[in-house]
């Protein structure tokens, strides 16, 4: 693959359909987007790995949402890795990039870098939140942490909450190509069986997954099940270097894996790192506090500071302009330019 072709596929999500199997999917490649999310934080290796995995899942899942919608994934647990959060902001218009951001919160004293990263989340939940904008109530679906990986949690979520058999194959890591600086890259494939005409009714015994949770295999029967199994067997042959690239284009990967399934590709969605924080948004978030609360937040230098957990932007405010008991409104330009 030439450098030009490689650049064309970096930071994109390519939707496709397998006509023979009635299965849809996406191929994602993340390069600078993931590297920006991870390198602006000094995360330990287990935290980096989980943020990379959740960011890749967010790109694959988020490609389906409508313009101007927001998709959020959250993982919360009682272990050393307490929270991983990602956001996918759909484009404002066709042809423009979607924006992704992510961060993690963890207890460094309890974290063990040599241990399994997923196991350090502990007990908790995996959540998907969808914000369709003003006039619509946000949607939230939650499933327990289970299955041994974040991708398994996402597969369980779709089986339990959406009754859609779903499969992910993900790869991520630091690229060390000759002549290029070390940087994060990731790639993945998502398969999803088309919705059935009638909803699935789960049995009283539950599903075949961990703790009786549903899995994709529980939702399909006869020919549908055979098609799903065949597609999964083909996906099992994928290698990490094929997923991550950059030597194999996503279109070539689909032909290698699914040429007998009739793959049909659609327009790729570009993605990039993006954060929506601003002085105005931070000020609005502080508007619920009293003057007494604001006083507790004020530093010895007489200012209130705030840092964005996603992008690291630093904000400073005059405490007299904050809270619902503010002494005065901020003057134009007083906060300084947004990042």
C-alpha positions as CSV (number, residue, x, y, z in Angstrom):
1,X,0.0,0.0,0.0
2,X,1.4,3.4,-1.0
3,X,1.8,6.3,1.5
4,X,-1.0,8.2,-0.2
5,X,-3.4,5.2,0.1
6,X,-2.3,4.8,3.8
7,X,-3.1,8.4,4.6
8,X,-6.4,8.1,2.9
9,X,-7.5,5.3,5.2
10,X,-6.0,6.6,8.5
11,X,-8.6,7.9,10.9
12,X,-11.6,6.6,9.0
13,X,-14.5,4.2,9.6
14,X,-15.6,2.3,6.5
15,X,-19.2,0.8,6.6
16,X,-19.9,-2.3,4.6
17,X,-22.5,-5.1,4.1
18,X,-22.2,-8.8,3.4
19,X,-25.1,-9.4,1.0
20,X,-25.0,-13.2,1.2
21,X,-25.1,-13.3,5.0
22,X,-27.4,-10.3,5.7
23,X,-24.7,-8.9,7.9
24,X,-23.5,-5.3,8.2
25,X,-20.3,-4.0,9.6
26,X,-17.6,-1.4,9.9
27,X,-13.8,-1.3,9.5
28,X,-12.0,1.4,11.6
29,X,-8.5,2.7,11.4
30,X,-7.3,5.1,14.0
31,X,-3.9,6.8,13.8
32,X,-3.4,10.4,14.9
33,X,-6.8,10.5,16.6
34,X,-5.9,7.8,19.0
35,X,-2.3,9.0,19.4
36,X,-3.6,12.5,20.4
37,X,-6.0,11.0,23.0
38,X,-3.3,8.9,24.7
39,X,-0.2,11.0,24.4
40,X,-1.6,14.1,26.1
41,X,-2.0,11.9,29.3
42,X,0.7,10.0,31.1
43,X,-1.3,6.8,31.6
44,X,0.2,3.6,32.9
45,X,0.2,0.7,30.3
46,X,-3.0,-1.1,31.5
47,X,-4.9,2.2,31.4
48,X,-3.6,3.1,27.9
49,X,-4.7,-0.3,26.6
50,X,-8.2,0.1,27.9
51,X,-8.6,3.6,26.6
52,X,-7.3,2.5,23.2
53,X,-9.9,-0.4,23.2
54,X,-12.8,1.8,24.2
55,X,-11.9,4.6,21.7
56,X,-11.8,2.0,18.9
57,X,-15.2,0.6,20.0
58,X,-16.6,4.2,20.1
59,X,-15.5,4.8,16.5
60,X,-17.0,1.6,15.3
61,X,-20.3,2.0,17.1
62,X,-20.6,5.8,16.6
63,X,-20.4,5.7,12.8
64,X,-24.1,4.8,12.7
65,X,-25.6,7.7,14.6
66,X,-27.2,10.7,12.8
67,X,-25.8,14.1,12.1
68,X,-25.2,16.3,15.2
69,X,-25.9,13.4,17.6
70,X,-23.5,12.4,20.4
71,X,-22.7,8.9,21.5
72,X,-20.9,8.2,24.8
73,X,-19.4,5.0,26.2
74,X,-18.6,4.7,29.9
75,X,-17.0,1.9,31.9
76,X,-17.2,2.2,35.7
77,X,-15.8,-0.2,38.2
78,X,-14.8,-0.7,41.8
79,X,-11.2,-1.7,40.9
80,X,-8.1,0.5,40.5
81,X,-9.3,1.6,37.0
82,X,-12.4,3.5,38.1
83,X,-13.7,5.2,35.0
84,X,-13.1,5.2,31.2
85,X,-15.2,7.6,29.2
86,X,-15.3,8.3,25.5
87,X,-17.5,10.6,23.3
88,X,-18.3,10.5,19.6
89,X,-19.7,13.7,18.1
90,X,-21.3,13.0,14.8
91,X,-20.5,15.5,12.0
92,X,-22.6,18.7,11.7
93,X,-23.0,18.0,8.0
94,X,-22.2,15.3,5.5
95,X,-18.6,14.9,4.4
96,X,-17.0,16.5,7.5
97,X,-15.1,14.5,10.2
98,X,-16.7,13.2,13.3
99,X,-14.9,14.0,16.6
100,X,-13.8,11.6,19.3
101,X,-12.3,12.2,22.7
102,X,-11.6,10.0,25.8
103,X,-10.1,9.9,29.2
104,X,-9.6,7.6,32.2
105,X,-9.6,7.9,36.0
106,X,-7.6,5.5,38.1
107,X,-6.1,4.9,41.5
108,X,-2.3,4.7,40.9
109,X,-1.6,3.2,44.3
110,X,-3.8,0.2,43.7
111,X,-2.9,-0.3,40.0
112,X,-0.6,-3.2,39.0
113,X,1.0,-2.7,35.6
114,X,1.9,-6.4,35.3
115,X,-1.7,-7.6,35.8
116,X,-4.4,-8.1,33.3
117,X,-5.8,-4.6,32.4
118,X,-9.5,-5.6,32.2
119,X,-9.4,-7.4,35.5
120,X,-8.4,-4.1,37.2
121,X,-11.8,-2.6,36.4
122,X,-13.4,-4.9,38.9
123,X,-17.1,-5.1,39.2
124,X,-19.2,-2.5,37.6
125,X,-21.0,-1.6,34.4
126,X,-20.6,-0.9,30.7
127,X,-22.9,1.9,29.5
128,X,-23.8,3.4,26.1
129,X,-25.5,6.9,26.1
130,X,-27.1,8.5,23.1
131,X,-27.9,12.2,23.0
132,X,-30.0,13.2,20.0
133,X,-30.0,16.9,20.9
134,X,-32.6,19.4,22.1
135,X,-36.1,18.2,22.3
136,X,-35.2,14.5,22.8
137,X,-34.6,12.6,26.0
138,X,-31.1,11.0,26.1
139,X,-31.1,7.2,25.8
140,X,-29.0,5.0,28.2
141,X,-28.3,1.3,28.2
142,X,-26.3,-0.5,30.8
143,X,-24.9,-4.1,31.1
144,X,-22.6,-5.6,33.8
145,X,-18.8,-5.8,33.3
146,X,-18.4,-9.4,32.0
147,X,-16.6,-11.4,29.4
148,X,-13.0,-10.7,29.8
149,X,-12.7,-7.6,27.6
150,X,-14.4,-4.3,26.7
151,X,-15.3,-5.6,23.3
152,X,-17.0,-8.6,25.0
153,X,-18.9,-6.1,27.2
154,X,-20.0,-4.3,24.0
155,X,-21.1,-7.5,22.4
156,X,-23.2,-8.4,25.5
157,X,-24.7,-4.9,25.5
158,X,-26.0,-5.3,21.9
159,X,-27.3,-8.8,22.6
160,X,-29.1,-7.7,25.9
161,X,-30.3,-4.2,25.1
162,X,-30.7,-4.2,21.3
163,X,-31.1,-7.9,20.6
164,X,-28.5,-7.6,17.8
165,X,-25.8,-10.3,17.4
166,X,-22.6,-8.3,17.3
167,X,-18.9,-9.3,17.1
168,X,-15.7,-7.2,17.4
169,X,-12.2,-8.0,16.3
170,X,-9.8,-5.3,17.6
171,X,-6.1,-4.6,17.4
172,X,-4.1,-1.7,18.9
173,X,-0.6,-0.8,20.0
174,X,2.4,1.4,19.4
175,X,3.6,1.5,15.8
176,X,7.4,1.4,15.4
177,X,7.8,1.6,11.6
178,X,11.3,2.4,10.3
179,X,11.8,6.1,9.6
180,X,8.7,7.1,11.6
181,X,8.3,8.2,15.2
182,X,6.7,5.8,17.6
183,X,2.9,6.4,17.6
184,X,-0.3,4.7,18.6
185,X,-2.4,2.9,15.9
186,X,-5.5,0.9,16.1
187,X,-7.9,-1.0,13.8
188,X,-10.9,-3.1,14.1
189,X,-13.8,-4.9,12.4
190,X,-17.4,-4.9,13.7
191,X,-20.0,-7.4,12.5
192,X,-23.7,-7.1,13.2
193,X,-26.6,-9.2,12.0
194,X,-29.4,-7.3,10.5
195,X,-32.4,-6.9,12.9
196,X,-35.0,-9.7,12.9
197,X,-38.6,-9.0,11.8
198,X,-39.9,-9.9,15.3
199,X,-38.2,-9.3,18.6
200,X,-36.4,-12.1,20.4
201,X,-38.0,-13.4,23.6
202,X,-35.4,-14.6,26.1
203,X,-36.0,-17.8,28.0
204,X,-36.4,-17.8,31.8
205,X,-33.1,-19.6,32.0
206,X,-31.3,-16.6,30.4
207,X,-28.6,-16.7,27.8
208,X,-25.4,-18.6,27.3
209,X,-23.1,-15.8,28.3
210,X,-21.4,-15.1,31.6
211,X,-23.9,-15.0,34.4
212,X,-26.8,-15.9,32.1
213,X,-26.3,-12.9,29.9
214,X,-27.4,-13.1,26.3
215,X,-24.9,-13.7,23.5
216,X,-25.2,-13.3,19.7
217,X,-25.6,-17.1,19.3
218,X,-28.7,-17.0,21.5
219,X,-30.5,-14.7,19.1
220,X,-30.3,-16.6,15.8
221,X,-31.6,-19.9,14.5
222,X,-31.3,-22.1,11.4
223,X,-30.0,-20.3,8.3
224,X,-29.4,-17.0,10.2
225,X,-27.3,-18.8,12.7
226,X,-25.3,-20.6,10.0
227,X,-24.6,-17.4,8.3
228,X,-23.5,-15.7,11.5
229,X,-21.3,-18.6,12.5
230,X,-19.7,-18.6,9.0
231,X,-18.9,-14.9,9.1
232,X,-17.4,-15.2,12.6
233,X,-15.2,-18.1,11.5
234,X,-13.9,-16.0,8.7
235,X,-13.3,-13.1,11.0
236,X,-11.3,-15.4,13.4
237,X,-8.6,-15.6,10.7
238,X,-7.8,-11.9,10.9
239,X,-4.4,-10.9,12.2
240,X,-3.5,-7.9,14.3
241,X,-1.3,-6.4,11.6
242,X,-4.2,-6.6,9.1
243,X,-6.4,-4.8,11.5
244,X,-4.0,-2.1,12.6
245,X,-2.4,-1.6,9.2
246,X,-0.9,0.3,7.5
247,X,0.1,-2.2,4.9
248,X,-3.4,-3.6,4.2
249,X,-6.2,-1.3,3.1
250,X,-9.6,-1.9,4.7
251,X,-11.1,-2.7,1.3
252,X,-8.4,-5.3,0.7
253,X,-9.0,-6.7,4.2
254,X,-12.7,-7.2,3.5
255,X,-12.0,-9.0,0.2
256,X,-9.5,-11.2,2.0
257,X,-11.9,-12.1,4.8
258,X,-15.3,-12.1,3.1
259,X,-14.9,-12.3,-0.7
260,X,-17.4,-15.2,-0.8
261,X,-20.0,-13.2,1.2
262,X,-20.4,-10.5,-1.3
263,X,-19.0,-7.5,0.6
264,X,-20.4,-4.1,-0.5
265,X,-18.7,-0.9,0.9
266,X,-20.2,2.6,1.4
267,X,-18.6,6.0,1.9
268,X,-16.0,6.1,4.6
269,X,-16.5,8.4,7.6
270,X,-13.4,10.5,8.6
271,X,-12.8,11.0,12.3
272,X,-10.5,13.2,14.3
273,X,-9.7,14.2,17.9
274,X,-12.1,16.9,19.1
275,X,-13.1,18.4,22.4
276,X,-16.1,20.6,23.1
277,X,-14.9,22.3,26.3
278,X,-14.8,26.1,26.4
279,X,-14.9,28.9,28.9
280,X,-18.6,29.3,28.4
281,X,-19.3,25.6,29.1
282,X,-17.1,25.5,32.2
283,X,-18.7,28.7,33.5
284,X,-22.1,27.2,32.9
285,X,-21.2,24.1,34.9
286,X,-20.1,26.3,37.8
287,X,-23.4,28.3,37.7
288,X,-25.0,25.9,40.2
289,X,-22.7,26.8,43.0
290,X,-23.2,29.4,45.8
291,X,-20.8,32.2,46.6
292,X,-19.6,30.1,49.6
293,X,-18.9,27.2,47.3
294,X,-17.0,29.4,44.9
295,X,-15.0,30.8,47.7
296,X,-13.8,27.2,48.6
297,X,-12.7,26.7,45.0
298,X,-10.7,30.0,44.9
299,X,-6.9,29.7,45.0
300,X,-4.5,31.8,47.0
301,X,-4.0,33.9,43.9
302,X,-7.7,34.8,43.9
303,X,-8.8,32.8,40.9
304,X,-10.8,29.7,40.2
305,X,-9.2,27.2,37.9
306,X,-10.5,24.2,35.9
307,X,-8.8,21.7,33.7
308,X,-10.5,19.6,31.0
309,X,-10.1,15.9,31.7
310,X,-10.4,15.1,28.0
311,X,-8.0,17.6,26.3
312,X,-6.1,19.1,29.2
313,X,-7.2,22.7,28.5
314,X,-6.7,25.0,31.4
315,X,-9.2,27.7,32.4
316,X,-9.0,30.6,34.9
317,X,-11.9,32.7,36.2
318,X,-12.6,35.7,38.4
319,X,-14.6,34.2,41.3
320,X,-16.8,37.3,41.4
321,X,-18.2,36.3,38.0
322,X,-19.1,32.7,39.0
323,X,-22.1,30.9,40.5
324,X,-25.7,31.9,40.9
325,X,-24.7,34.6,43.3
326,X,-22.1,36.2,41.0
327,X,-21.3,39.8,41.9
328,X,-21.0,40.8,38.3
329,X,-21.1,39.4,34.8
330,X,-17.9,38.6,33.0
331,X,-16.8,41.3,30.6
332,X,-16.3,40.4,26.9
333,X,-13.0,38.7,26.4
334,X,-12.3,38.5,30.1
335,X,-11.9,34.8,30.1
336,X,-9.4,34.8,27.2
337,X,-9.8,32.7,24.0
338,X,-11.0,29.2,24.0
339,X,-8.5,26.5,22.9
